[in-house]
C-alpha cells in the first residue's frame, strides 16, 4: 500500500505564455487572440466583474483591439515580462526546489500568422533556450501547446476553429515543435482546459458571443475540430517520439447533488457528463460517449463529421490525464438556488464550504474525490496541472509578504492529494497555478495573485517589476524538500 508521495513525484508550478511572457511583437511575434482582451486599469473590482463576466468579449472589443497595438489597456501584452526575465524567474523556481515547470508555447511566436510557410527562428530559439535553462536547473518541462491563444489572423482569415483548415495548420505547427523541442520536453499537453470552449467561448474556441446564429452548434463543431487536432497530435507525437508522454486536460468541476432528492442526484450525473466526462471520455477512450446523443438532440446540435473522423479519434488516445482544480459546485433542479463565482462558470453555492475573496468555493476534499473518480473511470496516470488560491497580497516595507491564507489553502489540498495516493490513485505530479504572480485570466488584473513569488506590478503594469519571495515560497520549498512528508 502507498503511504505517501512516491520518490519520483513531480513538484512544481505553472504559468501560461499569454499571462506571463509580455514581449508583445518582440522578435517577430504575431498578434494572438489573448492579446485582444481589454482592461481599463482605472476600473474598480465591481467594474471589472461587470465588464468581464456580465459583458463577455464582444465584436466591438475585437475590432477596437485590432486597431490598437499599444499595451496600456491590454495586460496580456505586458504580462510580467517573463520573456525577457525567464532566467531570473527559473533561478527562483530552482531555489525553491521545483523539479517540473509547466508553461505554454505561444503559437504566434512560432508562426506569427498561423499559416506562415516557415517558422520564426527567433521564437523557436527562445523556447530552446528557456527549456534548456529548465533542464540545467534540474526541472522537467511540462509544455502546453495551446493555452487559449491562437494567431488572430486565423480568426480573421479562416474563422478559427470553425474551419477544418485550422486543424491542419495546428498539426503543422506542432510538428515543428516536436522536431525542434522534442528532446527538451518531458510532458506534452496539446490543449489547455478543453471544456473552456463551452464555458468561455473566446478563450477556448475563439468564438465571439452574439456573433453566431446558433452558438451551441458553433461551439461543439469547434470542439470537434479540436478533438481531431488533439488526436492527430497524440498519434503523431507517438510516431515521432516513441517514448513521449502526451496527455489531455480539462477544468474539473467537481459536482455534488445539492440534496438527496433523486432529481438532484440525476442532475449531478448529467452535469458531470456534460461539463467533465464528455471531454475526457473522447481523449481517453477515443470516441463520442452515447449520453451526448440525447444532449445534442435536445439542443439541435449536429456535429459535421467526415469519413475518417471516428478512426482519428480512436487512434489518438492519451497517455495521461490532467486537470485544473479550484472549487466544487452542487447540482440541483431548483432554478432559484444561490450562485457563486468559479473558474470559467458561475456555480451553485454549497452552504458547507467557505469561499475565497473572489467567491470561489474552497473544497480540498473535492480534490481527493476528483482524483478517485477520474482514476476509477480511466485507470490512467493523473497530473494536477493547476491548483491555487487567487487573492490580494500586501508587499510590506521590508519586502516581505505574509500569506498564511495561501499556505492554508495549499496545505489542505496537498493533504487530500496525499490521501488520494494512499487510496491507490496514480498521481504523477502537482503544478500549482501561477507559481509566480501573473495577469489573472478572468479579470485581467494583477491584484488577484496566485503566486508564491510576488511581482511588483499593478493593474496598469506600473511598478518596479521586482520579484519578492512570499512566506508561501519558503513553505512550498520545505514541502518539496521533504517530498510532502512535512506539511
C-alpha positions as CSV (number, residue, x, y, z in Angstrom):
1,X,0.0,0.0,0.0
2,X,1.2,3.5,-0.8
3,X,1.9,5.5,2.4
4,X,2.6,8.9,0.7
5,X,4.1,10.6,-2.2
6,X,6.3,8.4,-4.4
7,X,10.0,9.3,-4.5
8,X,9.8,10.5,-8.1
9,X,6.8,12.7,-7.5
10,X,6.9,15.9,-9.5
11,X,6.5,19.2,-7.6
12,X,6.3,22.4,-9.5
13,X,4.4,25.4,-10.7
14,X,2.5,26.5,-13.8
15,X,2.0,29.7,-15.9
16,X,0.8,30.5,-19.4
17,X,2.6,32.4,-22.0
18,X,-0.2,34.9,-22.6
19,X,-0.4,35.9,-19.0
20,X,3.3,35.9,-18.2
21,X,5.5,36.5,-21.2
22,X,4.9,40.0,-22.4
23,X,7.4,40.7,-25.2
24,X,4.5,41.9,-27.4
25,X,5.5,41.8,-31.1
26,X,9.1,41.3,-29.9
27,X,11.4,39.2,-32.1
28,X,8.8,38.6,-34.7
29,X,5.9,37.6,-32.5
30,X,2.5,38.0,-34.2
31,X,-0.8,39.1,-32.5
32,X,-2.7,36.4,-30.7
33,X,-6.3,36.2,-29.6
34,X,-5.4,36.8,-26.0
35,X,-3.6,40.0,-26.9
36,X,-7.0,41.5,-27.8
37,X,-8.6,41.3,-24.3
38,X,-9.1,44.8,-22.8
39,X,-8.8,46.1,-19.3
40,X,-9.0,49.7,-18.1
41,X,-6.7,49.9,-15.1
42,X,-8.9,52.6,-13.6
43,X,-11.8,50.2,-13.2
44,X,-12.6,49.1,-9.6
45,X,-13.3,45.5,-8.8
46,X,-17.1,45.7,-9.4
47,X,-16.5,47.3,-12.8
48,X,-14.0,44.6,-13.7
49,X,-16.6,42.0,-12.7
50,X,-19.3,43.7,-14.7
51,X,-17.2,44.1,-17.9
52,X,-15.6,40.7,-18.0
53,X,-18.2,38.3,-16.5
54,X,-21.5,40.0,-17.3
55,X,-20.4,41.5,-20.6
56,X,-18.1,38.9,-22.2
57,X,-15.7,39.6,-25.1
58,X,-17.5,41.4,-28.0
59,X,-17.1,42.1,-31.7
60,X,-16.7,45.8,-30.8
61,X,-13.8,45.0,-28.4
62,X,-12.3,42.7,-31.1
63,X,-12.4,45.4,-33.8
64,X,-11.0,48.1,-31.4
65,X,-8.2,45.9,-30.2
66,X,-7.1,45.1,-33.7
67,X,-6.6,48.8,-34.4
68,X,-4.7,49.5,-31.2
69,X,-1.2,48.0,-31.0
70,X,-0.4,49.7,-27.7
71,X,0.0,47.9,-24.3
72,X,-1.7,50.3,-21.9
73,X,-5.2,48.7,-22.0
74,X,-4.0,45.2,-22.8
75,X,-2.4,43.4,-19.8
76,X,-1.6,40.2,-21.7
77,X,0.6,42.2,-24.0
78,X,2.7,43.1,-20.9
79,X,2.4,40.1,-18.7
80,X,5.3,40.1,-16.2
81,X,8.0,40.2,-18.9
82,X,8.8,36.6,-18.4
83,X,10.0,36.5,-22.0
84,X,13.0,38.7,-21.0
85,X,13.3,37.7,-17.3
86,X,12.9,33.9,-17.6
87,X,16.4,33.2,-16.3
88,X,15.8,35.2,-13.2
89,X,12.5,33.5,-12.6
90,X,13.7,30.0,-13.3
91,X,16.5,30.6,-10.9
92,X,13.9,31.3,-8.2
93,X,12.0,28.2,-9.2
94,X,15.2,26.2,-8.8
95,X,15.9,27.8,-5.5
96,X,12.5,26.6,-4.3
97,X,13.5,23.0,-5.4
98,X,10.9,22.6,-8.2
99,X,11.5,19.6,-10.4
100,X,8.9,20.4,-13.0
101,X,7.8,23.6,-14.7
102,X,4.6,23.9,-16.7
103,X,4.4,26.7,-19.2
104,X,2.8,27.1,-22.6
105,X,4.2,27.8,-26.1
106,X,2.9,30.8,-28.0
107,X,1.7,29.7,-31.5
108,X,2.0,33.3,-32.8
109,X,5.7,33.5,-31.6
110,X,6.5,30.4,-33.8
111,X,4.1,31.2,-36.7
112,X,3.1,34.9,-36.4
113,X,0.1,34.5,-38.7
114,X,-0.6,30.8,-38.0
115,X,-0.3,29.9,-41.7
116,X,3.2,31.1,-42.5
117,X,5.3,28.9,-44.7
118,X,8.3,28.9,-42.4
119,X,8.5,29.2,-38.6
120,X,10.0,32.2,-36.8
121,X,13.5,31.0,-35.9
122,X,13.8,33.6,-33.1
123,X,10.7,32.2,-31.5
124,X,11.9,28.6,-31.7
125,X,15.3,29.7,-30.3
126,X,13.6,31.3,-27.3
127,X,11.9,28.0,-26.4
128,X,15.1,26.0,-26.9
129,X,16.9,28.4,-24.6
130,X,14.2,28.6,-22.0
131,X,13.6,24.8,-21.8
132,X,17.3,24.2,-21.8
133,X,17.6,26.5,-18.8
134,X,14.9,24.5,-17.0
135,X,16.9,21.3,-17.7
136,X,20.1,22.9,-16.5
137,X,18.3,23.8,-13.2
138,X,17.1,20.2,-12.8
139,X,13.5,20.8,-13.9
140,X,11.4,18.7,-16.2
141,X,9.4,20.6,-18.8
142,X,5.6,20.2,-19.0
143,X,4.7,22.1,-22.2
144,X,1.1,23.2,-23.0
145,X,0.9,23.6,-26.8
146,X,-2.3,25.7,-26.9
147,X,-3.3,27.7,-23.8
148,X,-6.2,29.8,-25.2
149,X,-4.1,31.8,-27.6
150,X,-4.1,31.3,-31.4
151,X,-2.8,33.7,-34.0
152,X,-5.5,36.3,-34.6
153,X,-5.0,36.0,-38.4
154,X,-6.5,32.5,-38.2
155,X,-9.7,34.0,-36.8
156,X,-10.0,36.9,-39.4
157,X,-8.9,34.8,-42.4
158,X,-10.4,31.4,-41.7
159,X,-12.9,31.7,-38.9
160,X,-10.6,30.0,-36.4
161,X,-11.7,26.6,-35.0
162,X,-14.9,26.7,-37.1
163,X,-12.8,25.9,-40.1
164,X,-11.3,22.4,-40.5
165,X,-8.2,24.1,-42.1
166,X,-7.2,25.2,-38.6
167,X,-6.8,21.5,-37.7
168,X,-4.1,21.1,-40.4
169,X,-2.4,24.4,-39.5
170,X,-2.3,23.4,-35.8
171,X,-0.9,20.0,-36.6
172,X,1.8,21.6,-38.9
173,X,2.7,23.9,-36.1
174,X,3.0,21.1,-33.6
175,X,5.1,19.0,-35.9
176,X,7.7,21.9,-35.9
177,X,7.6,21.9,-32.1
178,X,8.2,18.1,-31.9
179,X,11.0,18.4,-34.4
180,X,12.7,21.3,-32.6
181,X,11.8,20.8,-28.9
182,X,11.1,17.1,-28.6
183,X,14.4,16.4,-26.8
184,X,13.7,19.2,-24.2
185,X,10.1,18.5,-23.2
186,X,9.1,15.7,-20.8
187,X,5.3,16.0,-20.8
188,X,3.2,17.4,-23.7
189,X,-0.3,18.8,-23.3
190,X,-1.9,19.8,-26.7
191,X,-4.8,21.8,-25.4
192,X,-5.4,23.6,-22.0
193,X,-8.8,23.1,-20.3
194,X,-10.6,21.5,-23.2
195,X,-14.0,22.3,-21.8
196,X,-13.3,26.0,-21.8
197,X,-14.7,26.1,-25.3
198,X,-18.2,25.7,-23.9
199,X,-17.9,27.9,-20.8
200,X,-15.6,30.6,-22.1
201,X,-16.0,30.5,-25.9
202,X,-13.5,33.3,-26.8
203,X,-10.8,31.7,-24.7
204,X,-11.5,28.1,-25.6
205,X,-12.6,28.2,-29.3
206,X,-12.2,31.9,-30.3
207,X,-15.9,32.5,-30.8
208,X,-17.4,35.9,-30.0
209,X,-20.7,35.6,-28.1
210,X,-23.6,37.1,-30.1
211,X,-21.9,36.7,-33.4
212,X,-23.1,33.1,-34.1
213,X,-26.6,32.2,-35.4
214,X,-26.5,29.0,-33.2
215,X,-23.8,29.4,-30.6
216,X,-24.2,25.8,-29.2
217,X,-23.8,24.4,-32.7
218,X,-20.7,26.5,-33.4
219,X,-19.1,25.7,-30.0
220,X,-19.5,21.9,-30.4
221,X,-18.3,22.0,-34.0
222,X,-15.2,23.9,-33.0
223,X,-14.7,21.4,-30.2
224,X,-15.0,18.5,-32.7
225,X,-12.2,20.1,-34.7
226,X,-10.1,20.5,-31.6
227,X,-10.7,16.8,-30.7
228,X,-9.5,15.8,-34.1
229,X,-6.4,18.0,-33.9
230,X,-5.7,16.7,-30.4
231,X,-5.9,13.1,-31.5
232,X,-3.8,13.6,-34.6
233,X,-1.1,15.3,-32.4
234,X,-1.1,12.4,-29.9
235,X,-0.6,9.9,-32.7
236,X,2.0,12.0,-34.5
237,X,3.9,12.5,-31.2
238,X,4.0,8.8,-30.5
239,X,5.3,8.1,-34.0
240,X,7.9,10.9,-34.0
241,X,8.9,10.5,-30.3
242,X,8.1,6.9,-29.2
243,X,8.8,7.5,-25.5
244,X,6.8,10.7,-25.3
245,X,4.1,11.4,-22.8
246,X,1.2,13.2,-24.3
247,X,-1.9,14.0,-22.2
248,X,-5.3,15.7,-22.1
249,X,-6.7,18.3,-19.7
250,X,-10.0,19.8,-18.5
251,X,-11.0,22.3,-16.0
252,X,-12.5,19.9,-13.5
253,X,-15.9,20.9,-12.0
254,X,-16.4,18.5,-9.1
255,X,-20.1,18.2,-8.6
256,X,-22.3,17.1,-5.7
257,X,-26.1,16.7,-5.6
258,X,-27.5,19.7,-3.7
259,X,-29.8,17.4,-1.7
260,X,-30.7,13.7,-1.6
261,X,-33.7,14.3,-3.9
262,X,-33.5,11.9,-6.8
263,X,-33.9,14.8,-9.2
264,X,-30.8,16.5,-7.8
265,X,-28.8,13.2,-7.9
266,X,-29.7,12.8,-11.6
267,X,-28.8,16.4,-12.3
268,X,-25.4,15.8,-10.8
269,X,-24.8,12.9,-13.1
270,X,-25.8,15.0,-16.1
271,X,-23.8,18.0,-15.1
272,X,-20.7,15.8,-14.6
273,X,-21.2,14.2,-18.0
274,X,-21.7,17.4,-19.9
275,X,-19.1,19.5,-18.1
276,X,-16.4,16.9,-17.4
277,X,-16.7,13.4,-18.7
278,X,-17.6,14.3,-22.3
279,X,-14.1,15.7,-22.9
280,X,-12.0,13.1,-21.0
281,X,-14.1,10.2,-22.5
282,X,-13.1,11.3,-26.0
283,X,-9.5,11.9,-25.2
284,X,-9.0,8.7,-23.1
285,X,-11.5,6.3,-24.8
286,X,-11.3,7.6,-28.4
287,X,-15.0,8.0,-29.2
288,X,-18.0,10.2,-28.5
289,X,-20.0,8.9,-25.5
290,X,-23.5,7.7,-26.0
291,X,-25.0,10.0,-23.4
292,X,-24.2,13.0,-25.7
293,X,-26.6,11.9,-28.3
294,X,-29.6,12.9,-26.2
295,X,-27.9,16.2,-25.3
296,X,-27.2,17.0,-29.0
297,X,-30.8,16.1,-29.9
298,X,-32.2,18.3,-27.2
299,X,-30.2,21.4,-28.3
300,X,-30.4,20.6,-32.1
301,X,-26.7,20.2,-32.4
302,X,-25.5,18.2,-35.4
303,X,-21.8,17.6,-35.5
304,X,-20.5,17.6,-39.0
305,X,-18.1,14.6,-39.3
306,X,-16.1,13.3,-42.2
307,X,-15.4,9.7,-43.1
308,X,-12.2,9.2,-41.1
309,X,-13.0,11.3,-38.0
310,X,-14.0,8.3,-35.8
311,X,-10.8,6.5,-36.8
312,X,-8.7,9.6,-36.0
313,X,-10.3,9.9,-32.5
314,X,-9.8,6.2,-31.9
315,X,-6.1,6.2,-32.8
316,X,-5.2,9.3,-30.8
317,X,-5.9,8.4,-27.1
318,X,-3.8,10.0,-24.4
319,X,-1.1,8.6,-22.1
320,X,-2.3,10.6,-19.0
321,X,-5.0,13.0,-18.0
322,X,-4.5,16.3,-16.2
323,X,-6.9,18.9,-14.9
324,X,-7.2,22.2,-13.1
325,X,-8.9,22.1,-9.7
326,X,-10.0,25.2,-7.8
327,X,-13.5,24.6,-6.5
328,X,-16.6,22.3,-6.4
329,X,-20.2,23.0,-7.0
330,X,-23.6,21.5,-6.4
331,X,-26.2,20.3,-8.9
332,X,-29.9,20.9,-8.4
333,X,-33.2,21.0,-10.2
334,X,-34.0,24.2,-8.2
335,X,-33.6,27.1,-10.6
336,X,-33.6,29.6,-7.7
337,X,-30.5,28.1,-6.0
338,X,-28.0,30.7,-4.8
339,X,-25.0,31.2,-7.1
340,X,-21.3,32.0,-6.5
341,X,-18.3,32.6,-8.7
342,X,-15.9,30.0,-10.0
343,X,-13.3,29.2,-12.7
344,X,-15.0,29.8,-16.1
345,X,-18.5,29.5,-14.7
346,X,-21.0,30.7,-12.1
347,X,-21.6,27.8,-9.7
348,X,-24.4,26.7,-7.4
349,X,-23.4,27.6,-3.9
350,X,-22.6,24.8,-1.4
351,X,-23.6,26.0,2.1
352,X,-21.0,23.8,3.8
353,X,-18.0,25.4,2.1
354,X,-16.1,28.7,2.7
355,X,-15.4,31.0,-0.3
356,X,-12.3,32.8,-1.3
357,X,-12.1,36.6,-1.6
358,X,-13.3,36.2,-5.2
359,X,-16.2,34.0,-4.3
360,X,-14.7,30.6,-5.3
361,X,-15.8,27.7,-3.1
362,X,-12.8,26.1,-1.3
363,X,-13.1,22.4,-1.1
364,X,-9.9,20.3,-0.6
365,X,-11.8,17.1,-0.1
366,X,-13.3,17.6,-3.6
367,X,-9.7,17.2,-5.0
368,X,-9.5,13.8,-3.4
369,X,-12.9,12.9,-4.8
370,X,-11.9,14.0,-8.3
371,X,-8.7,12.1,-8.3
372,X,-10.5,8.9,-7.2
373,X,-13.3,9.4,-9.7
374,X,-11.0,10.0,-12.7
375,X,-8.7,7.2,-11.8
376,X,-11.5,4.7,-11.3
377,X,-13.0,5.7,-14.7
378,X,-9.9,5.5,-16.8
379,X,-7.0,3.9,-14.9
380,X,-4.6,6.4,-16.4
381,X,-1.9,8.4,-14.6
382,X,-3.2,11.8,-13.4
383,X,-1.4,15.1,-13.2
384,X,-2.8,18.1,-11.3
385,X,-1.9,20.8,-13.8
386,X,-3.4,23.7,-11.8
387,X,-4.5,24.4,-8.3
388,X,-4.1,27.5,-6.3
389,X,-5.7,30.5,-4.5
390,X,-6.2,33.9,-6.1
391,X,-6.3,36.7,-3.6
392,X,-4.9,40.1,-2.6
393,X,-1.4,40.3,-1.1
394,X,0.4,43.1,0.6
395,X,4.0,43.9,0.0
396,X,5.4,45.1,3.3
397,X,8.0,47.9,3.6
398,X,10.7,45.3,4.3
399,X,9.9,43.3,1.1
400,X,8.0,40.5,2.9
401,X,4.6,39.1,2.0
402,X,2.7,37.3,4.7
403,X,0.2,34.9,3.0
404,X,-0.8,32.4,5.6
405,X,-4.1,32.1,3.8
406,X,-2.4,30.7,0.8
407,X,-0.3,28.3,2.8
408,X,-3.5,27.0,4.5
409,X,-5.2,26.6,1.1
410,X,-2.3,24.7,-0.5
411,X,-1.6,22.6,2.6
412,X,-5.2,21.4,2.8
413,X,-5.2,20.4,-0.9
414,X,-1.9,18.7,-0.8
415,X,-3.0,16.7,2.2
416,X,-6.0,15.5,0.2
417,X,-3.8,14.7,-2.8
418,X,-1.7,12.6,-0.5
419,X,-4.8,10.8,0.8
420,X,-5.8,10.0,-2.8
421,X,-2.4,8.5,-3.5
422,X,-2.9,6.3,-0.4
423,X,-6.3,5.4,-1.8
424,X,-4.4,3.9,-4.8
425,X,-4.6,6.7,-7.3
426,X,-1.5,7.1,-9.6
427,X,-0.6,10.8,-9.4
428,X,2.4,11.9,-11.5
429,X,2.8,15.5,-10.2
430,X,1.4,18.8,-9.0
431,X,2.0,22.1,-10.6
432,X,0.4,24.9,-8.6
433,X,-1.1,27.6,-10.7
434,X,0.6,31.0,-11.0
435,X,3.7,29.9,-9.2
436,X,4.8,33.5,-9.8
437,X,2.2,36.3,-9.9
438,X,0.9,36.8,-13.4
439,X,-2.0,38.6,-15.1
440,X,-5.1,36.8,-13.8
441,X,-7.0,35.1,-16.7
442,X,-10.6,36.1,-15.7
443,X,-10.3,39.7,-14.5
444,X,-7.0,40.5,-16.4
445,X,-5.7,42.2,-13.2
446,X,-2.5,41.8,-11.2
447,X,-4.3,42.3,-7.9
448,X,-5.7,38.7,-8.0
449,X,-2.5,37.0,-7.1
450,X,-1.8,33.2,-7.1
451,X,2.0,33.1,-6.8
452,X,4.4,32.2,-4.0
453,X,6.6,34.8,-5.7
454,X,5.3,38.4,-5.7
455,X,5.7,40.6,-8.8
456,X,5.7,44.3,-8.1
457,X,3.3,45.4,-10.8
458,X,-0.2,46.9,-10.5
459,X,-3.3,46.5,-12.8
460,X,-1.9,49.1,-15.2
461,X,1.5,47.5,-15.4
462,X,3.2,50.1,-13.2
463,X,5.8,49.2,-10.6
464,X,9.3,48.0,-10.4
465,X,8.6,44.5,-11.7
466,X,10.9,43.2,-9.0
467,X,10.3,39.7,-7.6
468,X,9.8,39.1,-3.9
469,X,9.5,35.8,-2.0
470,X,6.3,35.3,-0.1
471,X,6.0,33.3,3.1
472,X,4.4,30.6,1.0
473,X,7.7,30.4,-1.1
474,X,9.6,29.1,1.9
475,X,6.7,26.8,2.9
476,X,6.5,25.2,-0.5
477,X,10.3,24.9,-0.6
478,X,10.1,22.8,2.6
479,X,7.2,20.7,1.1
480,X,9.4,19.8,-1.9
481,X,12.5,19.1,0.3
482,X,10.5,16.6,2.4
483,X,8.5,15.2,-0.6
484,X,5.3,16.1,1.2
485,X,6.2,14.4,4.4
486,X,6.1,17.6,6.5
487,X,3.1,19.7,5.6
